[in-house]
Amino acid sequence: MKLILASGSPRRAEILAQGGFAFEKRVSEADETLPDGISPAAAVEYLAKQKGTAVPMRAGEVILSADTVVALDGKILGKPADRAHAERMLRMLSGRTHSVYTGVFLTDGTRQSLFHEKTDVTFFPLTDAEIRQYIDSGEPMDKAGAYGIQGRGALFVEKISGDYLNVVGLPLAKTARQLKEVFGI
């Protein structure tokens, strides 16, 4: 079986490579519009499946697709639209615990596995200067919740409860187990 990563995310590719997986990338062009009122856990599973089923598949391939969201008080925080939006998000996360959900969809066209992982992340209280400097770095602009734990955003993390790689974008251990159990990879 050949593994296909249905994602353009460099972080997901790095995580899979870290796990020793050989794979090919095929970027999904799926519609990522969410139904109204959907929970964060349901949202990531829905989007992961949308992405995975939008990628062309050949016999002997397993598609792996994923989606990650940051949620605070059950509300999904997307990627910031601009500096002001990033600042609002970081102020909301400051000194609080939020949840990061990643949904994973695996299929070979016949069999499939769909699951999500949740990790809780607590930020230290952030100063205005810390927030401004971080936004000036440009790092938060393409990240869910306006931060990247694998970059400078790690400086804000007081504690984490759960899978660190889930916060980066792919719960590797759980994904690897599903690939082995369901698809023999």
C-alpha positions in Angstrom: 0.0 0.0 0.0 1.2 3.5 -0.9 0.4 6.3 1.5 -0.9 9.6 0.1 -0.9 12.7 2.3 -3.9 14.8 1.1 -2.4 18.0 2.5 -0.2 20.9 1.6 0.9 21.4 5.2 4.6 21.2 5.6 4.1 20.4 9.3 2.0 17.3 8.6 4.6 16.2 6.1 7.4 16.7 8.7 5.5 14.7 11.3 4.9 11.8 8.9 8.5 11.8 7.9 9.5 11.9 11.6 7.5 8.7 12.0 9.4 7.0 9.2 6.6 6.9 6.7 7.2 7.1 3.0 4.4 9.1 1.3 3.4 11.2 -1.7 1.6 14.5 -1.3 -1.6 15.4 -3.1 -3.1 18.7 -2.1 -6.9 18.6 -1.5 -9.0 21.3 -3.0 -12.0 20.4 -0.8 -14.6 23.0 0.2 -13.9 23.8 3.9 -17.2 25.5 4.7 -18.5 24.1 8.0 -22.2 23.5 8.8 -23.6 26.0 11.4 -23.4 25.1 15.0 -21.0 22.2 14.6 -18.8 21.2 17.5 -15.0 21.4 17.2 -14.6 17.6 17.4 -17.2 17.1 14.7 -15.8 19.9 12.6 -12.3 18.4 12.3 -13.7 15.0 11.4 -16.0 16.5 8.9 -13.2 18.6 7.2 -10.7 15.7 7.3 -13.2 13.5 5.5 -14.1 16.3 3.0 -10.4 16.7 2.2 -9.7 13.0 1.9 -12.6 12.3 -0.4 -11.7 15.2 -2.7 -8.3 13.7 -3.6 -8.1 11.3 -6.6 -7.1 7.8 -5.5 -5.7 4.8 -7.3 -5.8 1.1 -6.4 -3.2 0.2 -3.8 -3.2 3.7 -2.2 -4.3 4.9 1.3 -5.3 8.5 1.6 -4.5 10.3 4.8 -6.2 13.7 5.3 -6.4 15.9 8.4 -7.7 19.1 9.8 -6.8 21.0 13.0 -8.7 23.7 14.8 -8.1 25.7 18.0 -11.2 26.1 20.2 -11.8 28.3 23.3 -14.9 27.7 25.3 -16.2 25.4 22.6 -15.9 28.1 19.9 -13.6 27.5 16.9 -10.9 30.1 16.3 -9.8 30.1 12.7 -6.7 31.6 11.1 -6.4 35.4 11.7 -7.6 37.6 8.9 -5.2 40.4 9.8 -3.0 41.8 12.6 -5.9 43.1 14.6 -7.7 39.7 14.5 -4.5 37.9 15.5 -4.1 40.3 18.4 -7.7 39.7 19.6 -7.2 35.9 19.4 -3.9 36.0 21.4 -5.5 38.2 24.0 -8.4 35.7 24.3 -5.9 32.8 24.8 -3.7 34.7 27.2 -3.6 33.1 30.7 -6.3 30.5 29.7 -6.6 26.9 28.6 -7.9 26.1 25.1 -8.3 22.9 23.2 -6.7 21.8 19.9 -8.5 19.2 17.9 -7.2 17.3 14.9 -9.4 15.1 12.8 -7.8 12.3 10.7 -9.4 10.5 7.9 -7.8 7.4 6.3 -9.2 5.4 3.4 -8.2 2.9 0.7 -11.6 3.3 -1.1 -13.1 0.3 0.7 -12.0 0.6 4.3 -11.8 3.8 6.3 -10.9 5.2 9.7 -12.2 8.6 11.0 -11.1 9.9 14.4 -10.0 13.0 16.3 -7.6 13.8 19.0 -8.0 16.6 21.6 -5.1 18.3 23.4 -5.5 21.0 26.0 -3.0 23.9 26.0 -2.6 26.5 28.7 -0.9 29.8 27.9 0.9 32.0 30.4 -0.6 35.5 30.7 0.8 37.5 27.7 1.9 41.1 27.8 1.0 43.6 25.1 4.7 43.7 24.1 4.9 39.9 23.7 1.7 39.9 21.6 3.0 42.7 19.4 6.5 41.1 18.9 4.9 37.8 18.0 2.6 39.3 15.5 5.5 41.3 14.1 7.3 38.0 13.5 4.6 37.1 11.0 4.3 33.6 12.5 0.7 33.7 13.7 -0.8 34.8 10.4 -1.4 31.4 8.8 -2.0 29.4 12.0 -5.3 28.3 13.6 -5.7 30.3 16.8 -2.9 32.7 15.7 0.0 30.7 17.0 2.4 27.8 16.2 3.5 25.7 19.1 6.4 24.4 17.0 7.7 27.9 16.6 7.9 31.1 18.7 4.4 30.4 20.0 6.0 27.7 22.2 7.2 30.6 24.4 3.6 31.2 25.5 2.8 27.6 26.6 2.6 27.0 30.3 1.5 23.4 30.0 0.0 20.9 27.7 -2.2 18.0 28.4 -2.3 15.4 25.6 -0.4 14.8 22.3 2.0 17.6 21.4 2.1 16.5 17.8 -1.7 16.8 17.7 -1.2 20.6 18.4 1.4 20.8 15.5 -1.2 19.2 13.1 -1.2 15.4 13.3 -1.5 12.9 16.2 1.3 10.7 14.9 1.1 7.8 17.4 -2.7 7.3 17.0 -2.5 7.7 13.2 0.3 5.2 12.9 -1.7 2.7 15.0 -4.7 3.1 12.8 -2.6 2.7 9.6 -1.2 -0.5 10.9 -4.5 -2.0 12.4 -6.8 -1.0 9.5 -4.5 -1.0 6.4 -1.4 -3.0 7.4 1.0 0.0 6.8 
